Amino acid sequence: RGHPAMRLGITEILLILVLALVIFGGSKLSGVGKALGQSIREFKKEVGGKEEEATSAPAEAKEESKGESAAAGEPVGPAVTLVMAEVNPLDTIVGQTDTAFKEKVEELSGGSITVDLQASGVLGSENDVLDTMLGGGGTIDMSRISAFALTSYGAEKSVLLSVPYTFVNREHFWKFADSELAPEFLMEPHDNGLGVRGLFYGEEGFRHFFTVKPVNGLEDLKGMKLRVSNDPIMNGMVAGLGANATVVSFNELYSALQTGVVDGAEQPIANYQSNAFPEVAPNLILDGHTLGAIQVIITDDAWDKLTPEQQDVLTEAGKYASEFNRKISEEAENKVLDELKANGVNVVEVEDKTPWQEACKDIIESSTKDNAELYQQILDMAK
């Protein structure tokens, strides 16, 4: 029958198997995945700590402060399902932000709201999703989009968020996102009759140029073919930097860099790594020309079918998801950047961005002239 110390129960065997999976399977996780996982655990631990602190309060205090928390386990309205679109996989920064929002909505609504999160572009590209939502199709209720994706649909204020070198750092962006201006920007499409409204902001990091050949400064970009999205502001920015904007499908970008169709491109740091671009373009210059601001929107039809209590749930869950995004985005990006440097990527810091801003002066002025006062308010938030 063996030595007593060698007799293991089912629980002990399962624990050994789990530990083995963690130890041996963990090595296969990507840098982005590891960084995100750690950041999420830390965030939930931080939030959980606050919850534990609350549960240790006297019973009398608990009774007095029941309010929303006491009702969190009870349905706050009739059952409703909201279909939410995401073009990226769930293991990305934006995908994890969506998941945090979904879980918090379902928790606070007491299960009365189910968020059917459809990721990895299964409901179409960002433009396809917006066409469906704005067209009143009724099949998509919410979506995570680029914060300036609605500019081509007539949202003028959102243009200001895509202007190069608007935000000097993340803190500057979050000052805007926490300001009285943010709700005004989020509600612009509703106020303009587009049929959607924004719920909250987030970000996936600053966008930087990466190239096949080393780039040590602004002058090295001159004459290069740089892939950017087919957007007037991005095209104007590249022209101002003395380079040539080249339209290439994102799915074809790796091979375009590999074959010399383009000399470089731009993406947030985490996306640069997760798409294996360092293999073909191992030079990264941290110019931070645009912040990858994001927002979650909902159709007015979907919003209007919710009870006031359910609408409050979406608002509160949005605040939670925004803070969640703020926590994991920067930490994940910093960890990935350290990993890129350790793996031999040539990372160049840009100490003075003034020459870059001067080079983009024309496109900055032409893009902000119709909302110059509003744009100045955003710039002043950096102080």
Buried (B, 14 or more C-beta within 10 A) or exposed (E): EEEEEEEEEEEEEEEEEEEEEEEEEEEEEBBBBBBBBBBBEEBBEEBEEEEEEEEEEEEEEBEEEEEEEEBBEEBBBEEBEBBBBBBBEBBBBBBBBBBBBBBBBBBBBBEBBBBEBBBEBEBBEBEBBBBBBBEEEEEBBBBBBBBBBBBEBEBEBBBBBBBBBBBBEBEBBBBBBEBEBBEEBBBBBBEBEBBBBBBBBBBBBBBBBBBBEEBEEBEBBEEBBBBBBEBBBBBBBBBBBBBBBBEBEEEEBBEBBEEEBBBBBBBBBBBBBBBEBBEBBBBBBBBBBBBBBBBBBBBBEBBEBBBEBBBBBBEBBBEBBBBBBBBBBBBBBBBBBEBBEEEEBBBBEBEEBEEBBEBBEEBBEEBBEEBEEBBEBBBEBBE
